[in-house]
Amino acid sequence: SGEVAGAAIRATETLTIGHLKAGLLLYPGAAHAGVVRVADIGFPLEYTGDLVPATYALEAGDAAARLPARPMDGHKGTFGRALLLAGSVGMTGAAALAAEAVLRSGAGLVTVATAVSARETVAAAIPEATTLPLPETTSGSAASAAIDAILNAVSGCRAFGLGPGLSTADQTEDLVRALVNHAEAAGPPMVLDADALNAISPLVESGVSLPVGAILPPHPGEMARLLGCSVPYVQAQRVDTAREMAT
């Protein structure tokens, strides 16, 4: 599991026998393992080849193989449009950082949909992105009345992210839940992060039905809120809680 049972050596190098172990890759155990090498001691492949691994280790080559080719004659339209619902008054930095991450990941055109009072600050912080000003609450966050503008904007997109810096105002959370429930099977993949995760927590009580292919990247605190459990519970069994959440 990666748990450290009491006092433990912080090794420079670990030689693990036969196969890689999950506990050498999951923290805090990974911090004690140092450089990990697998020692082949001759386990017969006719037996071990039939065993189903409990987990899989994602390597750099696996990620690289999933990145689409970028043609030399490509332009911004070639690489797709993304919509990001993010930011509010006082939390414009979250929207700008998220938009820069979307651009760096390879999107050709990025639009940040944000409360009208936050729009100018976001536009100045990330000039490469366009902005969509939205009706706002009295506290300067996106209001539930923004749903039509967002649904219209997302129709031509290849990805839709929502959550960073949105705030937890009642109307904003209502907006998030409505957008999740409006998601169509043929729509773009949806990434829910930060305050969007807060809006649907605990998931079983939220009344939302996540669209197929939705991506949730919670940190341990957000995962605990989504599952209705404690952070120590999540930290003690990170793989199992991730599987529970996915189910």
C-alpha positions as CSV (number, residue, x, y, z in Angstrom):
1,S,0.0,0.0,0.0
2,G,3.0,2.3,0.4
3,E,2.3,2.8,4.1
4,V,5.4,2.9,6.4
5,A,5.0,0.6,9.4
6,G,6.8,2.5,12.1
7,A,10.5,3.3,11.8
8,A,12.0,2.5,8.3
9,I,15.2,2.9,6.4
10,R,15.4,5.6,3.8
11,A,17.3,3.6,1.2
12,T,19.6,4.8,-1.5
13,E,18.6,1.9,-3.7
14,T,16.1,-1.0,-3.4
15,L,16.4,-4.3,-5.2
16,T,13.0,-5.9,-5.4
17,I,12.6,-9.6,-6.3
18,G,10.9,-10.8,-9.4
19,H,8.4,-8.0,-10.0
20,L,7.8,-4.4,-9.1
21,K,5.7,-3.8,-6.0
22,A,3.1,-1.1,-5.6
23,G,4.3,-0.1,-2.2
24,L,7.7,1.0,-3.8
25,L,5.8,3.5,-6.0
26,L,3.2,4.8,-3.7
27,Y,4.0,7.5,-1.0
28,P,5.2,7.6,1.7
29,G,6.8,4.2,0.9
30,A,8.3,5.5,-2.4
31,A,10.2,8.2,-0.4
32,H,12.0,5.3,1.5
33,A,12.8,3.2,-1.6
34,G,15.4,5.4,-3.4
35,V,16.3,4.0,-6.9
36,V,14.2,0.8,-7.5
37,R,15.6,-2.0,-9.6
38,V,13.8,-5.3,-10.3
39,A,15.9,-8.5,-9.9
40,D,14.9,-11.4,-12.3
41,I,15.5,-14.6,-10.3
42,G,13.9,-16.9,-12.9
43,F,10.2,-17.0,-12.1
44,P,8.8,-19.2,-14.9
45,L,6.9,-17.1,-17.4
46,E,4.4,-19.9,-18.0
47,Y,3.1,-19.2,-14.5
48,T,3.7,-15.6,-13.8
49,G,2.4,-14.6,-17.3
50,D,-1.0,-15.7,-16.3
51,L,-1.2,-13.6,-13.2
52,V,-3.3,-10.5,-13.4
53,P,-1.5,-7.5,-12.0
54,A,-3.2,-5.7,-9.1
55,T,-2.0,-2.3,-10.5
56,Y,-0.1,-0.9,-13.4
57,A,2.8,1.6,-13.3
58,L,2.4,4.5,-15.8
59,E,5.8,5.2,-17.4
60,A,6.9,8.1,-19.5
61,G,6.6,6.0,-22.7
62,D,3.0,5.2,-21.9
63,A,2.1,8.9,-21.7
64,A,4.1,9.8,-24.8
65,A,2.3,7.1,-26.8
66,R,-1.1,8.8,-26.0
67,L,-0.1,12.2,-27.2
68,P,-1.4,12.9,-30.8
69,A,1.0,13.8,-33.5
70,R,1.3,17.5,-34.2
71,P,1.7,18.1,-38.0
72,M,4.3,20.7,-39.1
73,D,1.6,22.6,-41.1
74,G,-0.8,22.7,-38.2
75,H,-2.4,25.8,-36.8
76,K,-4.5,26.7,-33.8
77,G,-7.6,25.3,-35.3
78,T,-5.9,22.0,-35.9
79,F,-5.3,21.4,-32.2
80,G,-8.8,21.9,-30.9
81,R,-10.8,24.3,-28.7
82,A,-11.1,24.0,-25.0
83,L,-13.5,25.8,-22.6
84,L,-12.5,26.5,-19.0
85,L,-15.1,27.6,-16.4
86,A,-13.0,29.1,-13.7
87,G,-12.2,32.0,-11.5
88,S,-14.1,34.5,-9.4
89,V,-13.4,37.9,-7.8
90,G,-10.4,37.3,-5.5
91,M,-9.5,33.9,-7.2
92,T,-8.5,35.0,-10.7
93,G,-5.1,33.4,-10.3
94,A,-6.6,29.9,-10.3
95,A,-8.3,30.6,-13.6
96,A,-5.1,32.0,-15.2
97,L,-2.9,29.1,-14.0
98,A,-5.4,26.5,-15.2
99,A,-5.7,28.3,-18.6
100,E,-2.0,28.3,-19.0
101,A,-1.9,24.6,-18.2
102,V,-4.5,23.9,-20.9
103,L,-2.5,25.8,-23.5
104,R,0.7,24.1,-22.5
105,S,-1.0,20.7,-22.9
106,G,-1.4,21.5,-26.5
107,A,-4.9,23.0,-27.0
108,G,-5.1,25.4,-30.0
109,L,-7.8,27.8,-28.7
110,V,-8.7,28.3,-25.0
111,T,-11.6,30.3,-23.7
112,V,-12.0,31.1,-20.0
113,A,-15.6,31.6,-18.9
114,T,-15.6,33.6,-15.7
115,A,-17.6,36.1,-13.7
116,V,-17.9,39.5,-15.5
117,S,-16.1,41.3,-12.7
118,A,-13.1,38.9,-12.9
119,R,-12.8,38.9,-16.7
120,E,-10.4,41.8,-17.1
121,T,-8.0,40.5,-14.5
122,V,-8.0,37.0,-16.1
123,A,-7.5,38.4,-19.6
124,A,-4.5,40.5,-18.4
125,A,-2.9,37.5,-16.7
126,I,-3.3,35.1,-19.6
127,P,-3.5,37.1,-22.9
128,E,-3.2,34.0,-25.0
129,A,-6.7,32.9,-23.9
130,T,-10.0,34.5,-24.9
131,T,-12.6,35.2,-22.3
132,L,-16.3,34.8,-21.9
133,P,-17.9,37.1,-19.3
134,L,-20.7,35.5,-17.3
135,P,-23.6,36.8,-15.2
136,E,-22.4,36.8,-11.6
137,T,-23.5,36.6,-8.0
138,T,-23.3,39.4,-5.5
139,S,-20.0,37.9,-4.3
140,G,-18.5,38.0,-7.8
141,S,-18.7,34.3,-8.9
142,A,-20.5,32.8,-11.9
143,A,-24.3,32.7,-11.3
144,S,-26.7,30.0,-12.3
145,A,-28.1,32.2,-15.1
146,A,-24.8,31.6,-16.9
147,I,-25.8,28.1,-18.0
148,D,-27.1,29.0,-21.5
149,A,-24.0,31.0,-22.4
150,I,-21.7,28.1,-21.2
151,L,-23.6,25.4,-23.0
152,N,-23.5,27.4,-26.2
153,A,-19.8,28.0,-25.9
154,V,-18.9,24.4,-25.1
155,S,-20.8,23.0,-28.2
156,G,-17.7,23.5,-30.4
157,C,-15.1,22.4,-27.9
158,R,-13.0,19.2,-27.7
159,A,-12.6,19.5,-23.9
160,F,-14.4,21.3,-21.0
161,G,-12.8,22.0,-17.7
162,L,-14.5,23.5,-14.7
163,G,-13.7,24.3,-11.1
164,P,-10.5,26.2,-10.3
165,G,-11.3,29.3,-8.3
166,L,-15.0,29.2,-9.0
167,S,-16.0,29.6,-5.3
168,T,-18.6,27.7,-3.3
169,A,-21.4,30.2,-3.6
170,D,-24.8,28.5,-3.7
171,Q,-25.6,29.7,-7.2
172,T,-22.2,28.7,-8.5
173,E,-22.5,25.2,-7.1
174,D,-26.0,24.9,-8.6
175,L,-24.5,25.9,-11.9
176,V,-21.8,23.2,-11.7
177,R,-24.3,20.5,-10.9
178,A,-26.6,21.6,-13.7
179,L,-23.7,21.6,-16.2
180,V,-22.7,18.1,-15.1
181,N,-26.3,16.8,-15.5
182,H,-26.6,18.6,-18.9
183,A,-23.5,16.9,-20.3
184,E,-24.3,14.8,-23.4
185,A,-22.7,11.5,-24.3
186,A,-21.4,13.1,-27.5
187,G,-20.1,16.1,-25.8
188,P,-16.5,16.9,-25.0
189,P,-14.6,15.1,-22.2
190,M,-15.3,17.0,-18.9
191,V,-12.6,17.6,-16.2
192,L,-13.9,18.5,-12.8
193,D,-11.5,20.0,-10.3
194,A,-11.2,22.1,-7.2
195,D,-14.6,23.9,-6.5
196,A,-16.4,21.8,-9.0
197,L,-15.5,18.8,-6.9
198,N,-16.7,20.6,-3.8
199,A,-20.1,21.2,-5.6
200,I,-20.6,17.5,-6.2
201,S,-19.5,16.2,-2.7
202,P,-20.3,13.8,-1.3
203,L,-20.9,12.3,-4.8
204,V,-23.6,9.8,-3.7
205,E,-25.6,12.6,-2.2
206,S,-25.1,15.3,-4.8
207,G,-27.8,14.3,-7.2
208,V,-25.5,14.5,-10.2
209,S,-24.8,11.8,-12.8
210,L,-21.3,12.1,-14.1
211,P,-20.9,11.8,-17.9
212,V,-19.0,8.9,-19.4
213,G,-15.3,9.8,-19.6
214,A,-15.4,12.5,-16.9
215,I,-12.0,13.1,-15.3
216,L,-11.7,13.9,-11.6
217,P,-8.2,14.7,-10.2
218,P,-8.9,15.2,-6.5
219,H,-6.2,15.7,-3.9
220,P,-6.6,13.6,-0.7
221,G,-8.9,16.2,1.0
222,E,-11.1,16.5,-2.1
223,M,-11.2,12.7,-2.4
224,A,-12.3,12.4,1.2
225,R,-15.2,14.9,0.7
226,L,-16.3,13.1,-2.5
227,L,-16.4,9.7,-0.8
228,G,-17.7,11.0,2.6
229,C,-14.7,9.6,4.5
230,S,-11.6,10.9,6.2
231,V,-8.2,12.0,4.8
232,P,-6.3,9.3,6.7
233,Y,-8.6,6.7,5.2
234,V,-7.8,7.9,1.7
235,Q,-4.0,8.2,2.4
236,A,-3.9,4.6,3.8
237,Q,-5.4,3.1,0.7
238,R,-5.0,5.4,-2.2
239,V,-5.4,2.8,-5.0
240,D,-8.5,1.3,-3.4
241,T,-10.1,4.7,-2.9
242,A,-9.4,5.7,-6.4
243,R,-11.0,2.5,-7.7
244,E,-14.0,3.1,-5.4
245,M,-14.4,6.6,-6.7
246,A,-14.2,5.4,-10.3
247,T,-16.9,2.8,-9.7
